[in-house]
Amino acid sequence: TGGHLASNLGVVELTVALEYCFRLPQDKIVWDVGHQAYIHKMLTGRKEGFSALRQLDGLSGFPKPHESACDAFAAGHSSTSISAALGIAKARDLQGRKNHVIAVIGDGSMTGGLAYEALNNAGRENTDLIVVLNDNQMSIDTNVGAISKHLNSLRTSNRYQAFKENFKQIRDMVPVIGKPAYSVLEKVRDSAKLLLLEGAVFEGMGFKYIGPVDGHDLPELIELFKNVQQMHGPILIHVKTEKGRGYPYAEERPWDYHGVSPFDLRTGEPLSKSSKPSWSAVFGKKIVEIAKHNPKVVGITAAMCSGTGFQKFRKEFPKRFFDVAIAEQHGTTFAAGLASQGMIPVFAVYSSFLQRAYDQIIHDVNLLRENVVLAIDRAGFVPADGETHQGIFDPAFLSQVGIPVYSPSNYAELRHWLPILLSDEMQGPRAIRYPRGGESAALAQFGCSGREYDRLYTAPDAKAVMVSYADEVEDVLTAAKLLGKENVPCDVYKIVKIYPFTPELISEISRYDVVLFAEECVACGGIGEHLEMALRKAGWQGTYIHRGVEDVRLPHATVPQIKQSTGLDAEHLAQAIRTWKGAES
């Protein structure tokens, strides 16, 4: 079925050891992100469900408490596990229970600031909490930054490993040393540890640090977890693992096997290949062309260089490319700082991850009117990953604060508008958004007019009009053609600049008796609500139908299935016009 492969291959022994030593569901294991929870699901009664993994009504690719009591907390985004686990641990304390609480977090997720806010709080609370740092030196791309360098020093510190072994031998040589002497010995060990580990970040935050430990040595892990159960206070166990372990192709290219489509196990090759470029690739190629002629353009990614199409930019302009790790908040304010000094930063980020930086967008970018360009990937509906990865919020939250948003329907429009958004002609923050995968063949044929909106379909004597943007335009067009066969004429408008609207667009749409607006965006606060308000302010008194996402808990399914479940497929849209037509007659 496809899914997250390499991360799960890396935690087989770790997961077996955890679930062997701890009692689920009494003990609580909180998985960060959830990319690595497949083994956990297999060991908690859901092995048979993998035939429908990430498919409609099938098993989710992420931990979901509604699936099993053994899933302590829902996941999907990074760096959340320690915060959630600390909350669960404090609730345990308040309720007088004695169970263990374990957070399993990757070193990639440890580059996110939320993890350190949680560590700081946990060290102060001094409650029983186990944090397992699954260190495979990667998130989706290779990890970057000072935290990654620090963890690498811990992995490779021969001095510390030798000291640990010598300390153990000294301790074992003295059968009975008494509490005072043992206390002195412990302090010597801790002081040396702080010295050898260049400050011991985790010890300094109030955690007992254990590691690094071989995450593929099952007996050692079992012994370690059994011993740790007798300890108290916050503990951090540093486990070193290999992403993709056990499958040669994934070991050699773990980044390629982080998230995979269905593939041939023997060859490692995808079962279906597409030679067509993706939206991310088209964006990446175009921004390199622009940057060659404009030295002010710089690129920013949050640990998603390959995912956002920035590989060639990184190669061509290494000094103008910045990977800030999993830190969307920092990336946004960092972009604002660059813009304040005359640069034109382009922050390429998935829609579902951009929402983590909403405060920074408001406070550091928008209020200061900085020239930050948000290149929003995976906009709209996203298949298979479910509710945590949908790009259905950015049009609403960006338009709420007045940021101009462009949403091309094909590659030609992306290639046309991206240089304009990166030119000195535009001032202040702006955004351009595009979906996952490739362009729609039906929409590609329309090319680019260079206008901010177009009428794509005209029916004789039409009193109704359908308006949409991005991929949803294809469904609107199909709906209009269905209605045309039923002698219900309906025109279709496609908007590229989805906010704010041009006066000409409002004037043209005001000529219709009924306006249906469809969008892959939350209905409440979405672009459709802005359009109705603009029409009403212009004096229009017709019938307005808004079709957006009412329930944001979307299923893990294909995009057509998601559209059908939300009423955004062609048949549901056509039926809305039929209902209006029936009421009118």
VMD Tcl script that draws the C-alpha trace (Angstrom):
set ca {
  {0.00 0.00 0.00}
  {2.96 2.32 0.42}
  {3.71 4.31 3.54}
  {6.58 5.14 5.86}
  {9.11 2.35 5.42}
  {12.65 3.32 6.41}
  {11.73 4.83 9.77}
  {9.86 1.67 10.78}
  {12.67 -0.65 9.69}
  {14.94 1.30 12.02}
  {12.89 0.69 15.18}
  {12.03 -3.02 14.98}
  {14.21 -4.08 17.92}
  {13.48 -0.92 19.88}
  {9.73 -1.42 19.57}
  {9.89 -5.13 20.45}
  {11.94 -4.31 23.57}
  {9.57 -1.54 24.67}
  {6.45 -3.64 24.25}
  {8.09 -6.66 25.91}
  {9.15 -4.69 28.99}
  {6.22 -2.36 29.49}
  {2.54 -3.23 30.02}
  {0.27 -1.74 27.40}
  {-2.21 -0.14 27.57}
  {-1.61 0.54 31.31}
  {1.81 1.96 30.52}
  {1.69 4.72 27.91}
  {3.98 5.00 24.90}
  {3.73 8.27 22.99}
  {5.23 8.10 19.50}
  {6.50 11.35 18.04}
  {5.20 12.07 14.51}
  {4.08 8.45 14.25}
  {6.08 7.59 11.13}
  {7.70 4.78 13.11}
  {4.59 3.26 14.75}
  {3.86 0.44 12.27}
  {5.74 -2.18 14.34}
  {3.85 -0.98 17.41}
  {0.57 -1.47 15.57}
  {1.56 -4.98 14.49}
  {2.39 -5.91 18.09}
  {-0.87 -4.52 19.47}
  {-3.33 -6.62 17.50}
  {-3.49 -4.82 14.18}
  {-1.22 -6.86 11.92}
  {-4.09 -8.01 9.71}
  {-5.14 -4.40 9.10}
  {-2.00 -3.63 7.11}
  {-3.59 -4.91 3.91}
  {-5.66 -1.71 3.98}
  {-3.04 0.60 5.49}
  {-3.69 4.30 4.71}
  {-6.78 3.42 2.67}
  {-10.38 4.50 3.18}
  {-11.85 2.83 6.28}
  {-8.54 1.02 6.77}
  {-5.69 1.33 9.23}
  {-4.21 4.79 9.73}
  {-0.52 5.33 9.10}
  {-0.28 7.19 12.41}
  {-1.15 6.39 16.05}
  {-4.87 6.86 16.67}
  {-6.43 6.28 20.12}
  {-9.76 5.42 18.50}
  {-8.04 2.47 16.80}
  {-6.56 0.97 19.95}
  {-6.22 1.68 23.66}
  {-2.51 0.99 23.11}
  {-2.20 4.24 21.13}
  {-1.75 6.69 23.97}
  {-1.90 9.85 21.89}
  {-2.60 10.86 18.29}
  {0.34 11.98 16.16}
  {1.19 13.29 12.72}
  {3.39 16.35 13.28}
  {6.82 16.35 14.87}
  {8.25 17.36 18.25}
  {5.00 16.86 20.21}
  {5.64 13.61 22.10}
  {7.50 14.90 25.16}
  {4.89 17.59 25.82}
  {2.06 15.09 25.51}
  {3.85 12.46 27.57}
  {4.57 14.96 30.35}
  {0.89 15.89 30.44}
  {-0.06 12.21 30.65}
  {2.50 11.68 33.42}
  {1.23 14.60 35.50}
  {-2.34 13.38 35.09}
  {-1.14 9.99 36.38}
  {0.40 11.67 39.42}
  {-2.74 13.67 40.17}
  {-4.89 10.56 39.85}
  {-2.65 8.47 42.09}
  {-1.67 5.88 39.47}
  {1.76 4.22 39.15}
  {2.12 3.40 35.45}
  {5.09 4.27 33.27}
  {4.98 6.95 30.57}
  {7.42 6.80 27.66}
  {7.94 9.31 24.84}
  {9.75 8.00 21.75}
  {11.18 10.88 19.74}
  {13.58 10.95 16.79}
  {16.65 13.13 16.55}
  {14.99 14.92 13.63}
  {12.06 15.88 15.86}
  {14.55 17.05 18.47}
  {15.46 19.91 16.14}
  {12.01 21.36 16.82}
  {11.77 23.94 19.58}
  {8.68 22.38 21.15}
  {10.75 19.38 22.23}
  {13.06 21.62 24.26}
  {10.19 23.54 25.82}
  {8.91 20.16 26.99}
  {12.31 18.98 28.23}
  {12.70 22.20 30.19}
  {9.28 21.77 31.80}
  {9.81 18.06 32.51}
  {13.12 18.70 34.22}
  {11.47 21.24 36.49}
  {8.48 19.01 37.29}
  {10.86 16.14 38.20}
  {8.19 13.49 37.71}
  {8.73 9.95 36.48}
  {9.05 10.19 32.71}
  {11.12 8.20 30.21}
  {12.19 9.82 26.95}
  {13.67 7.50 24.34}
  {15.69 9.47 21.80}
  {15.68 7.38 18.61}
  {18.80 8.70 16.93}
  {19.18 7.65 13.28}
  {20.86 10.90 12.15}
  {17.92 11.71 9.85}
  {14.44 13.17 9.74}
  {13.21 13.01 6.14}
  {16.39 14.58 4.82}
  {19.71 14.50 6.64}
  {19.56 16.40 9.92}
  {21.25 19.77 10.20}
  {22.12 22.26 12.92}
  {23.87 22.47 16.27}
  {21.64 19.88 17.94}
  {22.53 17.34 15.29}
  {26.23 18.09 15.79}
  {25.87 17.67 19.55}
  {24.16 14.30 19.19}
  {26.86 13.23 16.78}
  {29.50 14.10 19.37}
  {27.65 11.91 21.87}
  {27.54 9.02 19.41}
  {31.25 9.21 18.63}
  {32.75 10.15 21.99}
  {35.29 7.39 22.63}
  {36.42 9.19 25.78}
  {32.97 8.94 27.30}
  {32.45 5.32 26.28}
  {35.81 4.39 27.81}
  {34.99 6.36 30.97}
  {31.67 4.57 31.34}
  {33.33 1.16 31.15}
  {36.11 2.13 33.58}
  {33.62 3.54 36.06}
  {31.60 0.32 35.93}
  {34.75 -1.75 36.58}
  {35.76 0.42 39.55}
  {32.28 0.18 41.03}
  {32.19 -3.60 40.61}
  {35.62 -3.98 42.26}
  {34.29 -2.51 45.53}
  {31.54 -4.86 46.82}
  {30.57 -2.71 49.81}
  {31.59 0.92 49.69}
  {28.90 2.48 51.85}
  {26.46 5.21 50.96}
  {28.81 8.20 51.54}
  {31.58 6.73 49.36}
  {29.14 5.68 46.68}
  {27.63 9.16 46.70}
  {31.06 10.68 46.14}
  {31.72 8.23 43.32}
  {28.41 9.16 41.70}
  {29.28 12.86 41.86}
  {32.68 12.18 40.29}
  {30.96 10.27 37.50}
  {28.43 13.04 36.92}
  {31.06 15.76 36.89}
  {33.22 13.85 34.42}
  {30.17 13.19 32.31}
  {29.38 16.89 32.13}
  {32.98 17.65 31.23}
  {33.31 14.95 28.58}
  {29.98 15.62 26.96}
  {30.58 19.32 26.42}
  {27.88 20.48 28.80}
  {25.53 17.49 28.63}
  {22.46 19.36 27.42}
  {20.03 16.81 28.78}
  {21.67 16.47 32.20}
  {21.66 20.24 32.46}
  {17.90 20.22 31.90}
  {17.31 17.84 34.81}
  {17.30 14.47 33.02}
  {19.31 11.40 33.87}
  {21.11 10.66 30.60}
  {21.76 7.07 29.52}
  {23.54 6.26 26.29}
  {24.28 6.05 23.52}
  {22.83 2.54 23.36}
  {22.78 0.19 20.36}
  {19.15 0.33 19.24}
  {19.48 -2.98 17.39}
  {20.82 -5.03 20.32}
  {17.59 -6.56 21.60}
  {18.97 -8.22 24.78}
  {20.73 -5.02 25.80}
  {17.60 -2.96 25.22}
  {15.46 -5.36 27.25}
  {17.89 -5.31 30.16}
  {18.07 -1.52 29.98}
  {14.32 -0.97 29.98}
  {13.82 -3.41 32.87}
  {16.41 -1.55 34.92}
  {15.03 1.87 34.03}
  {11.64 0.85 35.40}
  {13.18 0.94 38.88}
  {14.48 4.48 38.48}
  {12.65 7.71 39.27}
  {12.52 11.21 37.86}
  {12.94 12.23 34.21}
  {15.23 9.91 32.24}
  {16.50 10.26 28.68}
  {17.74 7.13 26.92}
  {19.80 7.87 23.83}
  {19.33 4.98 21.38}
  {21.32 4.84 18.17}
  {19.52 3.18 15.24}
  {19.91 2.85 11.49}
  {17.07 4.12 9.32}
  {16.05 1.49 6.78}
  {17.87 -1.33 8.60}
  {17.47 -4.81 7.15}
  {16.42 -3.80 3.65}
  {19.47 -2.97 1.49}
  {17.76 -0.41 -0.73}
  {16.42 1.49 2.27}
  {19.77 1.30 4.05}
  {21.54 2.81 1.04}
  {18.95 5.54 0.37}
  {16.91 6.04 3.55}
  {15.64 9.42 2.35}
  {14.09 7.81 -0.74}
  {12.43 5.16 1.41}
  {11.09 7.48 4.09}
  {7.69 7.56 2.41}
  {7.14 5.16 -0.45}
  {4.45 4.29 -2.93}
  {3.73 0.58 -3.54}
  {6.98 -1.07 -4.71}
  {8.52 -4.37 -5.76}
  {10.19 -5.89 -2.70}
  {12.85 -7.66 -4.76}
  {14.02 -4.66 -6.76}
  {12.95 -1.75 -4.58}
  {11.42 -0.09 -7.62}
  {7.96 1.56 -7.55}
  {5.21 -0.53 -9.10}
  {4.08 2.46 -11.11}
  {6.42 5.17 -12.33}
  {5.53 8.61 -13.59}
  {7.82 10.47 -15.94}
  {5.85 13.66 -15.46}
  {7.32 16.36 -13.20}
  {5.60 17.24 -9.94}
  {4.48 20.66 -8.76}
  {7.45 20.67 -6.37}
  {9.88 19.93 -9.21}
  {8.42 22.66 -11.45}
  {8.66 25.13 -8.57}
  {12.27 24.08 -7.87}
  {13.35 24.50 -11.47}
  {11.66 27.87 -11.87}
  {13.05 29.38 -8.68}
  {16.59 28.51 -9.79}
  {15.98 30.38 -13.05}
  {14.74 33.41 -11.12}
  {17.58 33.33 -8.58}
  {20.21 33.38 -11.34}
  {19.04 36.87 -12.28}
  {18.12 38.13 -8.81}
  {20.81 37.79 -6.11}
  {18.34 38.93 -3.45}
  {16.36 35.69 -3.69}
  {17.20 33.18 -0.95}
  {15.64 29.81 -0.17}
  {14.51 28.42 3.18}
  {13.26 24.95 4.06}
  {12.35 23.23 7.32}
  {14.08 19.86 6.87}
  {12.22 19.30 3.59}
  {14.73 20.21 0.89}
  {13.87 17.32 -1.44}
  {10.19 17.31 -0.56}
  {9.79 20.95 -1.57}
  {11.94 20.74 -4.72}
  {14.84 22.81 -3.39}
  {17.65 20.33 -4.23}
  {18.87 22.15 -7.33}
  {18.66 25.55 -5.61}
  {20.77 24.20 -2.74}
  {23.37 22.95 -5.22}
  {23.41 26.13 -7.33}
  {23.31 28.65 -4.46}
  {24.66 26.97 -1.30}
  {25.26 30.30 0.45}
  {21.72 31.47 -0.32}
  {20.01 28.29 0.87}
  {19.07 27.66 4.50}
  {17.73 24.47 6.05}
  {16.47 25.49 9.48}
  {15.57 21.88 10.49}
  {12.10 21.06 11.82}
  {11.50 24.60 13.01}
  {8.76 26.30 10.99}
  {8.34 29.03 13.59}
  {12.00 29.94 13.49}
  {12.05 29.62 9.68}
  {9.27 32.19 9.36}
  {10.85 34.78 11.64}
  {14.27 34.07 10.13}
  {12.72 34.90 6.75}
  {11.34 38.13 8.19}
  {14.82 39.06 9.41}
  {16.29 38.44 5.96}
  {13.53 40.48 4.33}
  {14.07 43.36 6.73}
  {17.54 43.77 5.23}
  {16.43 43.80 1.61}
  {16.55 40.11 0.74}
  {13.62 38.23 -0.83}
  {13.30 35.02 1.17}
  {11.22 32.15 -0.21}
  {10.07 29.79 2.53}
  {8.99 26.54 0.85}
  {6.89 24.53 3.28}
  {4.05 22.03 3.33}
  {0.68 23.61 4.05}
  {0.03 21.34 7.04}
  {3.35 22.35 8.61}
  {3.03 26.07 7.91}
  {0.13 26.26 10.36}
  {2.67 25.69 13.14}
  {4.06 29.17 12.43}
  {0.82 31.14 12.49}
  {1.90 33.49 15.28}
  {5.13 34.30 13.47}
  {3.23 34.94 10.24}
  {1.02 37.44 12.05}
  {3.53 39.09 14.36}
  {6.88 39.00 12.55}
  {5.91 38.95 8.87}
  {2.51 40.51 8.31}
  {2.47 43.32 10.87}
  {5.87 44.47 9.63}
  {4.88 44.04 5.96}
  {8.09 42.15 5.22}
  {8.75 40.83 1.71}
  {8.47 37.16 2.63}
  {7.22 34.77 -0.05}
  {5.52 31.63 1.22}
  {5.72 28.77 -1.30}
  {3.08 26.43 0.07}
  {3.42 22.83 -1.08}
  {0.88 20.00 -0.55}
  {-1.96 22.54 -0.63}
  {-5.50 21.19 -0.68}
  {-6.40 17.55 -0.21}
  {-3.56 15.10 0.45}
  {-4.15 11.37 -0.02}
  {-3.44 8.55 2.45}
  {-2.00 10.48 5.42}
  {-5.31 11.56 6.91}
  {-6.38 14.60 8.89}
  {-2.97 15.71 10.19}
  {-1.49 16.31 6.73}
  {-4.29 18.10 4.88}
  {-3.55 21.48 3.29}
  {-7.00 22.91 3.99}
  {-6.26 25.76 6.39}
  {-3.74 28.09 4.75}
  {-6.20 30.00 2.47}
  {-8.33 30.75 5.52}
  {-5.64 31.81 7.99}
  {-3.61 33.80 5.46}
  {-6.61 35.66 4.07}
  {-7.80 36.43 7.60}
  {-4.73 38.65 8.10}
  {-4.85 40.13 4.59}
  {-1.96 38.29 2.93}
  {-2.38 38.00 -0.88}
  {-2.69 34.34 -1.93}
  {-2.19 32.88 -5.42}
  {-3.28 29.35 -6.27}
  {-2.40 28.28 -9.85}
  {-4.30 25.46 -11.53}
  {-1.50 24.31 -13.82}
  {2.24 24.56 -14.32}
  {1.98 27.40 -16.82}
  {0.33 29.58 -14.19}
  {2.96 28.66 -11.59}
  {5.74 29.56 -14.01}
  {4.02 32.86 -14.83}
  {3.18 34.06 -11.34}
  {6.25 32.95 -9.37}
  {8.60 35.53 -10.99}
  {6.02 38.24 -10.37}
  {5.76 37.34 -6.70}
  {9.56 37.42 -6.43}
  {9.95 40.78 -8.15}
  {10.40 44.17 -6.55}
  {7.01 45.19 -7.97}
  {5.27 43.47 -5.07}
  {5.67 44.60 -1.49}
  {4.74 42.86 1.71}
  {4.13 39.18 2.39}
  {2.52 37.02 -0.28}
  {1.88 33.34 -0.83}
  {1.66 30.94 -3.74}
  {0.21 27.48 -3.13}
  {0.09 24.29 -5.16}
  {-0.97 20.67 -4.57}
  {0.88 17.42 -4.12}
  {1.75 15.38 -7.20}
  {1.33 16.54 -10.77}
  {-0.91 18.94 -12.64}
  {-4.35 17.96 -13.89}
  {-4.28 17.14 -17.61}
  {-7.74 18.68 -17.94}
  {-6.55 21.97 -16.46}
  {-3.17 21.98 -18.20}
  {-4.88 22.50 -21.56}
  {-6.03 25.97 -20.52}
  {-2.48 27.28 -20.18}
  {-2.03 30.72 -18.63}
  {-3.77 33.89 -19.69}
  {-1.73 36.05 -17.31}
  {-4.99 37.25 -15.75}
  {-5.91 36.90 -12.10}
  {-9.10 35.09 -13.08}
  {-10.60 33.49 -16.19}
  {-13.99 32.36 -17.39}
  {-13.27 28.82 -18.56}
  {-16.73 27.65 -19.53}
  {-19.64 29.58 -20.99}
  {-23.16 28.22 -21.35}
  {-25.94 30.04 -23.28}
  {-28.25 32.10 -21.06}
  {-26.57 30.92 -17.87}
  {-28.07 32.29 -14.66}
  {-25.74 30.22 -12.49}
  {-21.97 30.33 -12.15}
  {-19.48 28.07 -10.41}
  {-16.24 29.56 -9.10}
  {-13.19 27.73 -7.78}
  {-9.39 27.57 -7.72}
  {-6.56 25.03 -7.98}
  {-7.44 21.37 -8.57}
  {-11.06 21.83 -7.55}
  {-11.63 23.68 -10.82}
  {-11.63 20.33 -12.63}
  {-14.57 19.10 -10.53}
  {-16.42 22.36 -11.13}
  {-15.91 22.04 -14.89}
  {-17.15 18.46 -14.86}
  {-20.21 19.50 -12.86}
  {-21.01 22.28 -15.34}
  {-20.80 19.84 -18.25}
  {-23.10 17.40 -16.45}
  {-25.61 20.19 -15.96}
  {-25.28 21.27 -19.59}
  {-26.50 17.84 -20.69}
  {-29.55 18.41 -18.50}
  {-30.28 21.84 -20.02}
  {-29.19 23.60 -16.84}
  {-26.68 26.17 -18.18}
  {-23.88 27.11 -15.80}
  {-20.71 29.14 -16.39}
  {-17.35 28.42 -14.71}
  {-14.76 30.87 -13.39}
  {-11.24 29.96 -12.28}
  {-9.42 32.36 -9.98}
  {-5.64 32.39 -9.58}
  {-5.35 35.30 -7.19}
  {-7.76 33.86 -4.68}
  {-7.41 36.73 -2.22}
  {-8.03 39.62 -2.31}
  {-10.47 39.77 -5.23}
  {-10.27 42.21 -8.10}
  {-13.24 44.59 -8.52}
  {-13.68 43.28 -12.07}
  {-14.24 39.73 -10.81}
  {-16.89 40.88 -8.34}
  {-18.59 42.93 -11.06}
  {-18.72 40.01 -13.50}
  {-19.97 37.46 -10.98}
  {-22.64 39.85 -9.74}
  {-24.50 39.35 -13.04}
  {-25.57 35.82 -12.07}
  {-28.61 34.83 -10.00}
  {-26.76 32.05 -8.18}
  {-23.09 31.68 -7.34}
  {-21.59 28.38 -6.19}
  {-18.08 28.57 -4.75}
  {-16.18 25.32 -4.17}
  {-12.80 24.97 -2.47}
  {-10.50 22.41 -0.84}
  {-10.38 24.60 2.24}
  {-12.21 24.88 5.53}
  {-15.64 26.37 4.93}
  {-15.57 28.50 8.07}
  {-13.30 31.44 7.32}
  {-12.43 30.16 3.86}
  {-12.16 32.09 0.61}
  {-15.80 31.37 -0.15}
  {-16.93 33.40 2.84}
  {-14.80 36.33 1.72}
  {-16.34 36.15 -1.75}
  {-19.90 36.19 -0.45}
  {-19.12 39.20 1.73}
  {-17.57 41.03 -1.23}
  {-20.61 40.29 -3.39}
  {-23.06 41.43 -0.71}
  {-21.10 44.63 -0.16}
  {-21.35 45.28 -3.90}
  {-25.13 45.06 -3.60}
  {-25.64 41.59 -5.05}
  {-28.76 39.85 -3.70}
  {-28.68 36.46 -5.40}
  {-28.39 32.93 -4.01}
  {-24.95 31.98 -2.70}
  {-23.84 28.35 -2.25}
  {-20.54 27.68 -0.52}
  {-18.99 24.22 -0.63}
  {-15.91 23.71 1.52}
  {-14.66 21.37 4.25}
  {-17.14 21.32 7.12}
  {-15.54 18.50 9.16}
  {-11.75 18.87 9.25}
  {-11.23 15.29 10.45}
  {-10.74 13.99 6.94}
  {-10.23 10.29 6.21}
  {-7.00 8.72 5.00}
  {-8.10 7.96 1.46}
  {-7.54 8.90 -2.18}
  {-8.26 12.48 -3.21}
  {-11.39 11.49 -5.20}
  {-12.68 9.64 -2.12}
  {-11.98 12.65 0.09}
  {-13.83 14.90 -2.37}
  {-16.81 12.59 -2.37}
  {-16.88 12.45 1.44}
  {-16.81 16.26 1.65}
  {-19.30 16.90 -1.16}
  {-16.67 18.48 -3.38}
  {-16.88 15.99 -6.22}
  {-18.60 16.91 -9.49}
  {-21.83 15.05 -8.79}
  {-22.41 16.71 -5.42}
  {-21.67 20.15 -6.90}
  {-24.06 19.55 -9.79}
  {-26.73 18.42 -7.35}
  {-26.41 21.70 -5.44}
  {-27.28 23.60 -8.63}
  {-30.10 21.17 -9.41}
  {-31.56 21.80 -5.98}
  {-31.42 25.56 -6.56}
  {-33.01 25.13 -9.98}
  {-35.80 23.04 -8.51}
  {-36.47 25.57 -5.78}
  {-36.51 28.40 -8.32}
  {-39.07 26.67 -10.53}
}
mol new
graphics top color blue
foreach p $ca { graphics top sphere $p radius 0.5 }
foreach p [lrange $ca 0 end-1] q [lrange $ca 1 end] { graphics top cylinder $p $q radius 0.2 }
display resetview
